[in-house]
Amino acid sequence: MLVQDRVDSPHNHQPRKKPISTYTKNLDFSAWASENLYKIITILLLIATVAALFFLRNYSTAGGDAMTLLCLQSTQSHSVHPKFPDINWNSIPRIVDKVTLFSSFRSEKWIVVSVSDYPSESLKKMMKIKGWQVLAIGNSRTPKDWTLKGAIYLSLDMQAQLGFRVVDYLPYDSYVRKTVGYLFAIQHGAQKIYDVDDRGDVIDNDIGKHFDIELTGEGARQEVIMQYSHENPNRTVVNPYIHFGQRSIWPRGLPLENVGKIGSEEFYTEVFGGKQFIQQGISNGLPDVDSVFYFTRKPELKPFDIRFDDHAPKVALPQGTMVPINSFNTIFHSSAFWGLMLPIAVSSMASDILRGYWAQRILWEVGGYVVMYPPTIHRYDRIESYPFSEEKDLHVNVGRLIKFLVEWRSSKDRLFEKILELSYVMAEEGFWTERDVEFTAAWLQDLLAVGYQQPRVMSLELDRPRASIGHGDRREFVPQKLPSVHLGVEEVGTVNYEIGNLIRWRKNFGNVVLIMFCSGPVDRTALEWRLLYGRIFKTVIILSKEKNVDLAVEQAHLDYVYKCLPKLFDRYTSAEGFLFLEDNTILNYWNLVQADKSKLWITNKVPNSWTTVATAGNSDWFMKQAETVKKVVESMPAQLQVNYKESVKDHQSLVICNSEAFYVPRQFVPDFIDLVNLVGDLDIHHKVAMPMFFLAMDSSDNFDPVFNSMRYKQKLQSNSTSFYSAEVPAVHPWNVSSEQEFIKLIRVMAAGDPLLMELV
């Protein structure tokens, strides 16, 4: 009708009277047109209809919404029936590298990265990883003069000359051009490919330290791997971040309807290692999260710096259960190289996720599985926008895709035939397009052309009766509940006052380690102290003069407890700081929030705790301690020695501090460790060493005054509610030697933290 309205028809307008013309030919034409008007209109309508349909068809191929218009005029099914590629698998010619300078180069281990800008600092660090060859793939946004010593760089022009079929399908400005890099690496001897991006630092700059690089042979870790339970056949996807300590964070690609499932596993099972052909690492800093999480949980303009439990065991996924897999922190072994293909007709934020689910399903056909690993890289949040529109293919289809993949079965005998069939059916179901089917065919042919041998198909366990899980097959692991640093003050107003305070305290101290020395009966109080302070701090380490493995109590001597602190500092390398506390001192954590966690804290302004003693005429113990301190000071590096001597003017005196409570921020940890090493085997008491360390590390004028107002007495006959105050940062002394005394303490501390009453 729209086309008809644009035709200048005599039925819609009265003809104008014209003077009689001497040209009878014009009169004859007018008469003919009047007599054949309906034929003219019919022909014009037919031409316009064909043109419109042709336009709509081409527009829909380019990604437009024309098909939506066609659906309004048709009652046919929405299913798509693409053409199935016809491939002669036995007549695919070999493709060899004849155009690059690296035609004879071979390496088994490759790092493949897409680059759109000049080399990042993270990429430069990757160049130092021993045994791995970096392969950088350019696109239309990459600078023309891009170069990095030691890296192999494939520009757009070079990619076009390699002879791969996939090049004809790849967009010019997208990271999915890494597909060319995968083929190039395989062509040049790859057996392991690390799929990564250029803004993540590999932790310790050692890929092999975190992943299982060797699956067979002498270098393989022949160990049993913890595995999610298959007891619930209806569970098809899991949130791995829960296993690694972050319950309220979800990865990009997790169906949004699964976000609220935050419970930890009742139990795990086990699987033998050796077939973890796809290995997905977790990222600290900015983990792989979607735009929904990024925009709803971000604390204003501060970048994310989220940490996961690096001591949690790696965990495998059984057949029938899936997990999101990305393209910036994943190891692919040769048996899964076919799964590297990045689809081209979906949004960029969805491509690697759809690839991951697609690859997991095919992985079951070769008897392989996915394993999730503790933090392997640290990605820095650049506070860039997350385009929600680029994730539409995730939020709309991913739940349905997972269900479809778990139920899908194939009768094909060879692996590549199964892969092509699955890609075809996924196009029929609307998960991607016919162009992705053509791309899959090109990808598989290119794999064979560069010499890749497709793995042998194994029997599918999904079709077998599920074995019952006996009590002896169950393995327990209780994940840590690490601080959810993304829970900002914006959320406090939506909950009650007490919960809001708890979130605020946890956010402030959630990355601080509390080290506690118990002089009392540790078998009666260790669990209680963890229950009290574990709600606030990253973790609570209990030290005592006697070791207790069952209670996770470590052995230390209070007189020299500072000597065991460096190993605890090294254990928690991501911690923001370390707070030491003796069990005769109570910490009112709600009054510490305003303290500067980048400064040193100690009781230097508490007269009964920090004192200066003249050594002349005093006991031999003070004389020997002073002499030892002098020896250590003389061996200090210049800056530490200057700090100490500027603070201690009188060399005939000795500074003593009972050191019941002190805090060392991350930035001072190296100096602290150096000072402990300087002491070595020398006999310096804890009360002498700690003030010496603090005065050497920084001027006392720079110490945070948080402990200045603590309530302190040298001796107290018994615990007294009149002595305790919820208004001060700490109270000393207060002795707890039984559960009854702990309950009394909780009741008085509830004046500052009412939620503590839930513990009694």
BAGURO-969447 format. One line per 8 residues: number of its first residue (from 1); for each residue x negated, y, z of C-alpha. Coordinates in Angstrom, 2 decimals. Example, Ala and Ser with C-alpha at 12.3 -4.5 7.8 and 13.67 -1.06 7.14 Angstrom:
<rs>
1	-12.30:-4.50:7.80 | -13.67:-1.06:7.14
</rs>
This chain:
<rs>
1	0.00:0.00:0.00 | -2.87:2.36:0.74 | -4.17:1.84:-2.78 | -0.75:2.37:-4.28 | -0.28:5.69:-2.53 | -3.42:7.02:-4.20 | -2.03:6.39:-7.76 | -0.54:9.41:-9.53
9	2.80:7.72:-10.56 | 5.67:9.39:-12.52 | 8.06:7.81:-10.04 | 6.64:10.02:-7.31 | 6.34:13.31:-9.25 | 8.64:15.05:-11.77 | 6.90:15.47:-15.13 | 6.17:19.02:-16.11
17	7.64:20.33:-19.38 | 5.00:20.88:-22.02 | 5.24:22.84:-25.29 | 5.68:20.81:-28.43 | 2.28:19.89:-29.80 | 1.31:19.45:-33.41 | -0.77:16.37:-32.34 | 1.70:13.51:-32.71
25	-0.95:11.07:-31.44 | -0.63:12.54:-27.93 | 3.13:12.26:-28.10 | 2.87:8.60:-29.12 | 0.51:7.84:-26.17 | 2.89:9.48:-23.69 | 5.75:7.46:-24.98 | 3.70:4.25:-24.77
33	2.61:4.99:-21.19 | 6.20:5.67:-20.16 | 7.38:2.39:-21.62 | 4.52:0.31:-20.05 | 4.29:2.07:-16.69 | 4.98:-1.05:-14.60 | 2.18:-2.94:-16.42 | -0.31:-0.15:-15.72
41	0.59:-0.09:-12.03 | 0.28:-3.90:-11.76 | -3.19:-3.91:-13.34 | -4.39:-1.06:-11.11 | -3.13:-2.84:-7.97 | -4.89:-6.06:-8.97 | -8.20:-4.24:-9.57 | -7.94:-2.33:-6.27
49	-7.14:-5.50:-4.28 | -10.11:-7.40:-5.70 | -12.41:-4.44:-4.99 | -11.16:-4.16:-1.40 | -11.66:-7.85:-0.71 | -15.16:-7.73:-2.19 | -16.03:-4.74:0.01 | -14.68:-6.36:3.15
57	-16.54:-9.58:2.50 | -19.89:-7.78:2.05 | -19.28:-5.55:5.04 | -18.59:-8.50:7.34 | -21.81:-10.17:6.20 | -23.71:-7.05:7.28 | -22.27:-7.29:10.76 | -19.27:-4.98:10.42
65	-15.76:-5.43:11.76 | -14.07:-6.03:8.41 | -13.13:-9.57:9.33 | -11.00:-8.10:12.07 | -8.97:-6.28:9.44 | -8.58:-9.43:7.40 | -7.34:-11.33:10.42 | -4.42:-8.93:10.66
73	-3.23:-10.09:7.24 | -3.87:-13.81:7.70 | -2.52:-16.49:9.96 | -5.30:-18.92:9.11 | -7.64:-20.44:11.72 | -10.57:-18.34:12.96 | -13.01:-21.25:12.53 | -15.92:-20.75:10.14
81	-17.12:-23.45:7.73 | -20.64:-22.56:6.63 | -22.46:-24.45:3.95 | -24.55:-27.29:5.37 | -28.16:-27.01:4.13 | -29.32:-29.75:1.80 | -32.94:-30.63:2.67 | -35.16:-33.31:1.25
89	-37.23:-34.00:4.35 | -39.73:-36.15:2.46 | -40.81:-33.57:-0.11 | -41.89:-30.52:1.89 | -45.25:-29.20:0.67 | -47.95:-28.36:3.20 | -48.59:-24.69:4.03 | -52.22:-23.85:4.84
97	-53.72:-20.55:5.89 | -55.54:-19.07:2.91 | -55.03:-15.37:3.56 | -56.33:-14.58:7.05 | -59.85:-14.51:8.44 | -58.87:-17.25:10.87 | -58.13:-20.04:8.40 | -60.68:-22.35:10.04
105	-59.95:-21.29:13.63 | -58.37:-23.86:15.98 | -57.21:-23.58:19.58 | -54.92:-25.75:21.73 | -53.64:-22.98:24.02 | -52.01:-19.81:22.67 | -50.41:-16.73:24.18 | -47.86:-15.31:21.74
113	-46.67:-11.75:22.34 | -44.72:-9.17:20.35 | -46.24:-5.67:20.24 | -44.41:-2.45:19.38 | -46.96:-0.01:20.79 | -50.68:0.22:21.45 | -52.11:-2.54:23.71 | -50.74:-2.33:27.25
121	-52.88:-2.77:30.35 | -51.14:-6.08:31.01 | -52.04:-7.34:27.55 | -55.65:-6.28:28.05 | -55.74:-8.33:31.25 | -54.39:-11.37:29.39 | -57.44:-11.19:27.14 | -59.52:-12.22:30.16
129	-57.60:-15.45:30.77 | -60.06:-18.22:30.00 | -59.25:-20.85:27.42 | -56.22:-19.07:25.90 | -56.06:-17.31:22.54 | -53.87:-14.19:22.39 | -51.76:-13.81:19.23 | -50.04:-10.43:18.80
137	-47.12:-10.12:16.38 | -46.36:-6.71:14.91 | -43.12:-5.20:13.67 | -42.05:-1.99:11.95 | -42.61:0.04:15.13 | -46.17:-1.18:15.73 | -48.87:1.46:15.08 | -50.68:0.90:11.80
145	-54.09:1.01:13.51 | -53.20:-1.52:16.22 | -56.24:-3.48:17.39 | -57.44:-5.31:20.47 | -60.82:-6.99:20.69 | -60.49:-10.76:20.92 | -56.83:-10.89:19.90 | -55.48:-12.13:16.59
153	-53.03:-9.57:15.21 | -50.50:-10.32:12.46 | -49.10:-7.16:10.88 | -45.92:-7.14:8.79 | -47.98:-7.30:5.61 | -50.01:-10.23:6.87 | -46.88:-12.08:8.01 | -45.41:-11.74:4.52
161	-48.48:-13.40:2.98 | -48.49:-16.51:5.17 | -45.94:-18.33:3.02 | -43.46:-19.21:5.78 | -39.81:-19.52:4.76 | -38.58:-17.86:7.96 | -40.10:-14.50:7.01 | -37.27:-13.86:4.55
169	-34.72:-13.91:7.39 | -36.46:-11.89:10.11 | -35.50:-8.28:10.93 | -38.36:-5.81:10.63 | -38.04:-4.08:14.01 | -37.39:-6.95:16.42 | -39.41:-9.13:18.76 | -37.85:-12.21:17.12
177	-40.67:-11.91:14.59 | -42.58:-13.92:17.18 | -41.19:-16.88:15.24 | -43.97:-16.26:12.69 | -46.49:-16.31:15.53 | -45.26:-19.67:16.80 | -45.74:-21.22:13.36 | -49.17:-19.61:12.96
185	-50.29:-21.00:16.35 | -49.01:-24.50:15.50 | -50.73:-24.28:12.13 | -53.99:-23.55:13.97 | -53.92:-26.41:16.44 | -51.59:-25.27:19.24 | -50.56:-27.85:21.84 | -49.32:-25.34:24.41
193	-47.72:-21.97:23.71 | -47.19:-19.37:26.43 | -44.25:-17.21:25.36 | -44.73:-13.86:27.10 | -44.27:-10.10:26.69 | -46.84:-7.34:27.09 | -45.65:-5.72:30.32 | -46.25:-8.55:32.77
201	-49.43:-9.29:34.74 | -50.19:-12.99:35.14 | -50.67:-13.49:38.87 | -54.36:-14.15:39.64 | -54.90:-14.00:35.86 | -54.74:-17.79:35.80 | -51.95:-19.51:33.85 | -53.08:-23.00:34.85
209	-52.82:-22.16:38.54 | -49.05:-21.78:38.28 | -47.88:-23.97:35.40 | -48.53:-27.62:34.54 | -50.76:-27.13:31.52 | -51.78:-30.78:31.18 | -49.05:-33.41:31.26 | -51.21:-36.41:30.44
217	-54.82:-37.42:30.99 | -57.28:-36.58:33.73 | -56.19:-32.97:34.12 | -52.51:-33.80:34.62 | -50.86:-33.42:38.00 | -49.29:-36.84:38.40 | -46.79:-35.85:41.03 | -43.12:-36.28:41.79
225	-41.09:-33.12:41.15 | -38.09:-31.98:43.14 | -34.92:-31.95:41.04 | -31.45:-30.47:41.39 | -28.89:-33.10:42.30 | -26.61:-34.48:39.58 | -24.02:-35.56:42.15 | -21.50:-32.95:40.97
233	-20.75:-33.77:37.29 | -18.79:-30.52:36.90 | -21.81:-28.31:37.62 | -23.38:-27.36:34.30 | -25.50:-24.31:35.24 | -27.46:-23.13:38.30 | -28.94:-19.87:39.55 | -32.63:-20.72:40.16
241	-33.29:-17.49:42.05 | -31.51:-18.96:45.08 | -34.06:-21.77:45.26 | -36.86:-19.17:45.30 | -35.41:-17.05:48.10 | -33.15:-14.46:46.42 | -29.48:-15.39:46.76 | -27.86:-12.19:45.54
249	-29.88:-11.79:42.33 | -28.92:-13.56:39.14 | -30.91:-14.06:35.92 | -29.96:-12.71:32.51 | -27.87:-15.34:30.81 | -26.15:-16.73:33.89 | -22.38:-16.67:33.30 | -20.93:-13.84:35.37
257	-18.34:-16.20:36.84 | -21.23:-18.06:38.53 | -22.77:-14.99:40.16 | -20.78:-15.42:43.39 | -22.02:-18.97:43.98 | -24.88:-18.25:46.38 | -24.96:-21.38:48.54 | -28.19:-23.37:48.67
265	-28.45:-27.03:47.76 | -27.25:-29.63:50.25 | -30.02:-31.87:48.99 | -32.29:-32.47:46.00 | -33.46:-35.60:44.21 | -36.80:-36.30:42.52 | -38.15:-37.00:39.04 | -41.57:-38.12:37.85
273	-43.71:-35.43:36.26 | -45.04:-35.58:32.72 | -42.06:-34.58:30.61 | -41.54:-30.96:31.73 | -41.92:-29.86:28.12 | -40.39:-26.43:28.85 | -41.67:-24.61:31.93 | -39.95:-21.40:33.02
281	-41.72:-19.11:35.48 | -40.14:-16.60:37.86 | -41.20:-12.95:37.72 | -41.88:-10.73:40.71 | -41.31:-6.97:40.47 | -38.64:-6.75:37.80 | -37.29:-10.26:37.30 | -35.23:-11.23:34.28
289	-31.87:-9.64:35.15 | -28.99:-8.42:32.99 | -27.65:-4.90:32.61 | -24.76:-5.58:35.00 | -27.19:-6.31:37.82 | -29.60:-3.56:36.81 | -27.03:-0.78:36.82 | -24.95:-1.88:39.82
297	-27.77:-2.77:42.23 | -30.45:-0.25:41.40 | -31.41:2.10:44.26 | -31.13:5.41:42.44 | -34.33:6.26:40.52 | -36.61:3.84:42.36 | -37.99:0.96:40.32 | -37.19:-2.59:41.32
305	-39.94:-4.47:43.14 | -38.27:-7.76:44.01 | -40.28:-10.64:45.44 | -39.62:-14.36:45.36 | -40.91:-17.19:47.54 | -44.23:-18.21:46.01 | -44.41:-21.24:48.31 | -41.11:-22.77:47.21
313	-41.65:-26.01:45.26 | -41.06:-26.14:41.53 | -37.72:-27.67:40.66 | -36.50:-29.65:37.64 | -33.10:-29.66:35.92 | -31.39:-33.03:35.30 | -29.55:-33.78:32.08 | -26.15:-32.11:32.19
321	-27.37:-29.07:34.14 | -28.80:-25.94:32.53 | -30.59:-22.76:33.52 | -31.30:-19.46:31.68 | -34.65:-19.46:29.84 | -36.31:-16.30:28.54 | -39.07:-15.40:26.10 | -41.48:-13.54:28.36
329	-42.72:-16.11:30.90 | -42.31:-19.59:29.50 | -44.65:-22.44:28.57 | -43.66:-24.68:25.66 | -45.51:-27.97:25.20 | -45.88:-29.46:21.73 | -43.01:-31.91:22.25 | -40.70:-28.88:22.51
337	-42.20:-26.61:19.84 | -39.06:-27.05:17.73 | -37.25:-25.15:20.52 | -39.22:-21.92:19.99 | -36.94:-20.65:17.20 | -35.30:-17.32:18.08 | -31.86:-16.87:16.43 | -31.61:-13.81:14.20
345	-27.90:-12.93:13.90 | -27.22:-12.29:17.59 | -28.15:-9.28:19.70 | -31.78:-8.94:20.77 | -30.98:-9.31:24.48 | -29.16:-12.57:23.77 | -31.50:-14.21:21.28 | -33.93:-15.87:23.69
353	-31.16:-16.88:26.11 | -29.12:-18.58:23.40 | -32.32:-20.22:22.20 | -32.98:-21.48:25.73 | -29.59:-23.15:26.15 | -29.75:-24.58:22.60 | -33.26:-25.93:23.23 | -32.32:-27.46:26.59
361	-29.57:-29.49:24.98 | -31.89:-30.84:22.28 | -34.59:-31.44:24.91 | -32.43:-34.14:26.45 | -32.57:-36.00:23.13 | -36.34:-36.51:23.51 | -36.22:-37.36:27.21 | -37.67:-34.03:28.32
369	-36.51:-31.55:30.93 | -36.95:-27.97:32.09 | -38.83:-27.10:35.29 | -38.59:-23.78:37.14 | -41.81:-22.51:38.74 | -42.50:-20.03:41.57 | -43.60:-16.48:40.63 | -46.15:-16.63:37.81
377	-46.17:-12.99:36.63 | -45.47:-9.53:37.99 | -43.45:-7.29:35.68 | -43.30:-3.56:36.35 | -39.96:-1.77:36.20 | -40.34:1.19:33.87 | -36.83:2.41:34.81 | -35.71:2.11:31.23
385	-32.12:1.80:30.11 | -30.61:-1.64:29.75 | -28.27:-1.57:26.74 | -25.10:-3.37:27.82 | -23.94:-3.50:24.20 | -26.98:-5.61:23.32 | -25.81:-8.27:25.81 | -22.31:-8.72:24.43
393	-23.18:-12.15:23.04 | -24.14:-13.22:26.56 | -21.27:-11.99:28.68 | -18.61:-13.05:26.19 | -19.80:-16.45:25.02 | -22.43:-17.93:27.31 | -20.05:-19.77:29.64 | -18.23:-21.36:26.73
401	-21.56:-22.16:25.05 | -22.86:-24.10:28.06 | -19.68:-26.16:28.27 | -19.84:-26.86:24.54 | -23.51:-27.93:24.62 | -23.05:-30.33:27.53 | -20.16:-32.03:25.73 | -21.81:-32.09:22.28
409	-22.95:-35.44:20.87 | -24.71:-36.38:17.64 | -24.91:-39.66:15.73 | -27.97:-38.60:13.70 | -31.09:-40.74:14.03 | -33.88:-38.20:13.57 | -34.52:-35.21:15.79 | -34.57:-32.52:13.10
417	-31.29:-33.83:11.71 | -29.75:-33.47:15.17 | -31.14:-29.94:15.49 | -29.72:-28.86:12.14 | -26.37:-30.46:12.93 | -26.15:-28.64:16.27 | -26.98:-25.29:14.65 | -24.29:-25.91:12.05
425	-21.64:-26.76:14.65 | -22.63:-23.71:16.74 | -21.95:-21.55:13.69 | -18.58:-23.25:13.25 | -17.78:-22.44:16.86 | -18.82:-18.80:16.45 | -21.89:-18.82:18.74 | -24.01:-17.63:15.85
433	-23.59:-17.24:12.08 | -24.21:-19.12:8.85 | -27.38:-17.11:8.47 | -28.71:-18.73:11.66 | -27.99:-22.14:10.12 | -30.03:-21.20:7.06 | -32.74:-19.85:9.35 | -32.80:-23.12:11.31
441	-33.28:-25.05:8.05 | -36.16:-22.75:7.07 | -37.69:-23.08:10.55 | -37.61:-26.88:10.54 | -39.11:-27.06:7.06 | -41.86:-24.63:8.08 | -42.65:-26.78:11.11 | -43.18:-29.81:8.91
449	-45.12:-27.70:6.43 | -47.69:-26.64:9.06 | -48.20:-30.25:10.15 | -45.86:-30.59:13.13 | -44.71:-34.13:13.89 | -41.14:-34.31:15.18 | -40.85:-36.24:18.48 | -39.11:-39.57:18.77
457	-35.47:-39.53:19.87 | -34.75:-41.14:23.26 | -31.54:-42.53:24.67 | -29.27:-39.91:26.23 | -28.72:-40.32:29.96 | -25.49:-38.32:29.86 | -23.66:-41.27:28.33 | -24.87:-43.70:30.97
465	-23.05:-44.27:34.27 | -24.44:-41.88:36.86 | -26.46:-43.69:39.52 | -25.28:-43.16:43.06 | -27.61:-41.09:45.22 | -28.55:-42.98:48.36 | -29.68:-41.40:51.59 | -33.28:-42.38:50.89
473	-33.17:-40.60:47.52 | -32.23:-37.26:49.02 | -34.85:-34.58:49.54 | -34.17:-31.55:51.68 | -35.48:-28.06:51.10 | -34.01:-24.98:52.76 | -34.82:-21.88:50.67 | -36.00:-18.76:52.42
481	-33.65:-15.81:52.51 | -36.02:-13.10:51.39 | -35.13:-9.43:51.70 | -32.74:-8.30:49.02 | -34.49:-5.02:48.37 | -31.94:-4.10:45.74 | -29.25:-3.71:48.40 | -29.51:0.04:48.81
489	-27.71:2.42:51.13 | -25.03:2.84:48.48 | -23.58:-0.48:49.58 | -23.63:0.31:53.29 | -20.47:2.36:53.10 | -18.47:-0.59:51.80 | -19.11:-2.73:54.87 | -18.71:-2.11:58.56
497	-21.19:-0.11:60.57 | -23.08:-3.02:62.12 | -23.58:-4.88:58.86 | -24.65:-1.63:57.23 | -27.36:-1.17:59.86 | -28.57:-4.72:59.43 | -28.92:-4.18:55.67 | -30.81:-0.96:56.30
505	-33.23:-2.57:58.76 | -33.72:-5.57:56.52 | -34.37:-3.35:53.53 | -36.98:-1.42:55.52 | -38.83:-4.39:57.05 | -37.88:-7.15:54.66 | -41.38:-7.23:53.18 | -43.26:-6.92:56.49
513	-44.67:-10.04:58.18 | -44.31:-10.30:61.96 | -47.16:-12.16:63.68 | -46.27:-13.08:67.24 | -48.49:-14.56:69.94 | -46.69:-16.61:72.58 | -48.42:-16.91:75.94 | -45.34:-18.50:77.49
521	-43.93:-22.00:76.92 | -43.71:-22.03:73.15 | -41.56:-25.18:73.02 | -38.78:-23.23:74.76 | -39.03:-19.92:72.96 | -40.51:-20.30:69.45 | -37.17:-20.93:67.75 | -35.51:-18.15:69.73
529	-38.10:-15.59:68.65 | -37.65:-16.62:65.03 | -33.89:-16.36:65.44 | -34.19:-12.85:66.87 | -36.75:-11.28:64.55 | -36.34:-13.45:61.46 | -33.16:-11.54:60.60 | -35.24:-8.40:60.07
537	-38.72:-9.31:58.85 | -40.04:-11.15:55.82 | -41.14:-14.01:58.03 | -42.15:-14.65:61.64 | -45.47:-16.41:62.29 | -45.80:-17.90:65.78 | -49.27:-18.27:67.32 | -50.08:-20.01:70.59
545	-53.05:-21.50:72.42 | -51.68:-24.94:71.53 | -50.60:-26.04:68.08 | -47.10:-27.45:67.59 | -46.51:-28.88:64.11 | -42.82:-29.62:64.70 | -42.13:-25.98:65.59 | -44.54:-24.59:62.95
553	-46.64:-22.98:65.70 | -50.25:-22.31:64.77 | -53.17:-22.40:67.18 | -55.04:-19.27:68.20 | -56.89:-17.83:71.20 | -55.45:-14.56:72.44 | -58.87:-13.18:73.43 | -60.02:-13.50:69.80
561	-56.70:-13.55:67.97 | -57.85:-10.87:65.52 | -60.23:-13.40:63.93 | -57.38:-15.53:62.61 | -55.44:-12.60:61.11 | -57.31:-12.42:57.76 | -56.16:-15.89:56.73 | -52.56:-14.85:57.48
569	-53.05:-11.69:55.41 | -54.26:-13.83:52.50 | -51.28:-16.14:52.87 | -48.82:-13.31:52.22 | -50.52:-11.28:49.51 | -47.28:-9.59:48.47 | -46.35:-8.39:51.97 | -46.13:-4.63:52.52
577	-47.73:-4.85:55.94 | -48.31:-6.93:59.08 | -46.92:-6.23:62.55 | -48.59:-7.97:65.51 | -46.65:-8.49:68.73 | -47.25:-10.32:71.98 | -44.27:-12.11:73.47 | -44.41:-9.95:76.61
585	-43.42:-6.91:74.54 | -39.93:-6.40:73.13 | -39.57:-4.65:69.79 | -36.55:-2.40:69.27 | -36.75:-2.54:65.48 | -33.85:-0.13:64.98 | -36.07:2.67:66.36 | -38.95:1.90:63.97
593	-37.16:2.73:60.72 | -38.56:6.27:60.56 | -42.17:5.15:61.00 | -44.52:5.49:58.04 | -45.34:1.96:56.85 | -48.36:3.24:54.93 | -50.11:4.28:58.18 | -51.64:2.42:61.11
601	-49.57:1.98:64.29 | -51.06:1.29:67.71 | -50.55:2.34:71.32 | -53.39:4.90:71.37 | -51.20:7.51:73.13 | -49.92:5.10:75.78 | -52.26:5.74:78.77 | -51.77:2.38:80.45
609	-52.50:0.51:77.23 | -55.30:2.59:75.66 | -58.14:3.69:77.93 | -61.78:4.79:77.75 | -64.18:3.18:80.23 | -67.65:4.45:81.13 | -70.19:1.65:80.76 | -72.80:3.13:83.10
617	-72.57:1.50:86.50 | -69.79:-0.80:85.40 | -69.74:-4.59:85.29 | -72.00:-6.64:83.02 | -69.00:-7.59:80.87 | -68.41:-3.97:79.87 | -72.12:-3.45:79.24 | -72.34:-6.49:76.94
625	-69.17:-5.55:75.08 | -70.48:-2.01:74.52 | -73.79:-3.32:73.18 | -72.02:-5.67:70.78 | -69.73:-2.88:69.57 | -72.78:-0.71:68.90 | -74.34:-3.50:66.84 | -71.18:-3.90:64.75
633	-70.79:-0.14:64.23 | -74.35:0.16:62.95 | -73.61:-2.50:60.31 | -70.39:-0.87:59.11 | -70.10:0.66:55.63 | -70.66:4.41:55.63 | -67.03:5.56:55.62 | -65.95:3.19:58.39
641	-68.94:4.12:60.52 | -68.31:7.84:60.06 | -64.65:7.43:61.05 | -65.59:5.59:64.23 | -68.34:7.97:65.34 | -66.17:11.02:64.74 | -63.52:9.53:67.03 | -65.89:8.23:69.75
649	-68.25:11.06:70.68 | -69.47:9.51:73.94 | -71.67:6.51:73.13 | -71.85:5.61:76.82 | -68.18:4.73:76.94 | -66.06:1.85:75.67 | -62.54:2.14:74.26 | -60.15:-0.53:75.53
657	-56.64:-1.25:74.24 | -54.41:-4.07:75.43 | -53.11:-4.23:71.81 | -49.75:-5.80:72.60 | -48.33:-4.27:69.44 | -49.94:-2.83:66.34 | -49.26:-2.57:62.59 | -51.64:-2.88:59.64
665	-50.30:-1.73:56.24 | -51.37:-3.45:53.03 | -53.77:-0.67:52.03 | -55.88:-1.20:55.18 | -56.00:-5.00:54.98 | -59.32:-5.10:53.01 | -61.02:-2.89:55.62 | -59.62:-5.03:58.44
673	-60.97:-8.21:56.82 | -64.37:-6.58:56.27 | -64.54:-5.61:59.94 | -63.65:-9.12:61.08 | -66.44:-10.45:58.86 | -68.87:-7.97:60.42 | -68.01:-9.26:63.89 | -68.54:-12.83:62.73
681	-69.54:-15.04:65.65 | -70.22:-12.15:68.00 | -68.35:-12.29:71.29 | -66.06:-9.24:71.17 | -62.80:-9.40:73.08 | -59.51:-8.67:71.33 | -58.93:-5.65:73.60 | -62.27:-4.19:72.49
689	-62.21:-5.21:68.84 | -58.80:-3.76:67.98 | -59.44:-0.13:69.03 | -62.85:-0.33:67.32 | -61.19:-1.57:64.10 | -58.47:1.08:64.16 | -60.84:3.97:64.84 | -63.09:2.76:62.02
697	-60.26:2.33:59.51 | -58.80:5.80:59.97 | -58.81:8.85:62.19 | -56.52:8.53:65.20 | -54.91:11.80:64.10 | -53.51:9.90:61.13 | -51.96:7.07:63.14 | -48.19:7.05:63.06
705	-46.92:8.04:66.55 | -44.10:5.50:66.56 | -45.34:3.69:69.71 | -46.09:6.88:71.66 | -42.70:6.83:73.38 | -42.54:3.13:74.22 | -41.64:2.15:77.78 | -44.79:0.71:79.32
713	-45.94:-0.54:82.69 | -48.97:-2.60:83.57 | -47.05:-5.00:85.77 | -43.40:-5.66:86.49 | -42.25:-8.10:89.13 | -39.28:-9.34:87.09 | -37.17:-8.42:84.09 | -34.92:-5.53:84.98
721	-32.02:-4.14:82.97 | -32.77:-0.74:84.46 | -36.28:-0.87:83.00 | -35.13:-1.82:79.53 | -34.04:0.96:77.17 | -32.53:0.69:73.69 | -33.68:4.26:72.95 | -37.42:3.52:72.80
729	-39.40:1.68:70.08 | -40.75:-1.04:72.38 | -40.63:-2.24:76.00 | -43.54:-3.77:77.95 | -43.63:-6.00:79.88 | -40.69:-8.32:79.43 | -41.24:-12.02:79.92 | -39.16:-14.77:78.34
737	-39.91:-18.34:79.35 | -36.55:-20.08:78.98 | -33.34:-20.04:76.96 | -31.49:-18.39:79.85 | -33.95:-15.49:79.92 | -33.64:-15.19:76.15 | -29.86:-14.87:76.43 | -30.26:-12.09:78.99
745	-32.63:-10.29:76.66 | -30.19:-10.58:73.74 | -27.40:-9.07:75.80 | -29.42:-5.98:76.71 | -30.78:-5.60:73.14 | -27.21:-5.65:71.85 | -27.01:-2.03:72.95 | -29.09:-1.23:69.88
753	-27.97:-4.08:67.62 | -24.40:-5.21:68.44 | -24.59:-8.08:65.94 | -27.03:-9.83:68.28 | -24.06:-10.92:70.38 | -23.27:-13.42:67.63 | -26.41:-15.31:68.68 | -25.19:-16.02:72.22
</rs>
